[in-house]
Amino acid sequence: MKVSLVAAGCTDTGVLRSNNEDTFRCCQEQGVFVVCDGMGGAAAGEIASRMAADYVAKALCRKTAEGAERSGEEAIEAIVVQAIGEANRKIYERAQRESGYLGMGTTIVLAQVAPGMAHVAHVGDSRCYLWRKGHLQLMTQDHSLVSEQVRLGRLSPEEAENSPYRNVITRALGTQSSVATEYQRFGVLEGDVILLCSDGLTRELQDEEIAGVVAQAAAGEDVEAICRLLVDRANAAGGRDNITCVLVRV
């Protein structure tokens, strides 16, 4: 059985930035979706995010075409983690070769949606949300300094929201020779909507506002228009960073 998906993505430079270091890829036929948020100054962040998104999307789409989605959940996890690890290596090695790219890196969040199951992996603070039956649930934990402080009980969620260190991430692709990928899988149902996004969206909009917009996609509205609406809302709220989102309706 093949899962039926409707998906779209949108990215925007934002109000304050002069270039866009975010990248997304939507491979609807193969059920592969990726969002990356680059960093590193000049064009380096853009290079890193594009390298990661392109490599991982192509690797997963190729494996899907070869029938990997029927190989078992453990096999898919291995494929996803291997693809992200290889992307990390390629970015890191390029940064070592080309001094102008030294220190570049990128976050990544991806979803591979198969019949009845979503396989999600991330590094950094780009997020995956799941909308189901009127509720929006955050499915990933940010790899960031303030999020770790919240998990340890050293900061309240309210203090984390206002911390000057809010955007300091603790993991990224390309900054080290290896990286730890966080992977999970969860069941998907008809009517579910998966949202992948960079922190340019979540920095400007609270989850409650995001939920109100995503609800329109769940209700059957055009997903591309809803992606654009999310970006417009984030820009209206300040647009301090690049903004990217991908919506997938099952």
Helices and strands as residue ranges (DSSP letters): E 6-12, E 22-27, E 32-39, H 44-65, G 68-70, H 73-97, G 99-101, E 105-114, E 117-123, E 127-132, E 135-138, H 145-151, H 157-161, E 182-187, E 193-197, H 199-202, H 207-218, H 223-236, E 243-249
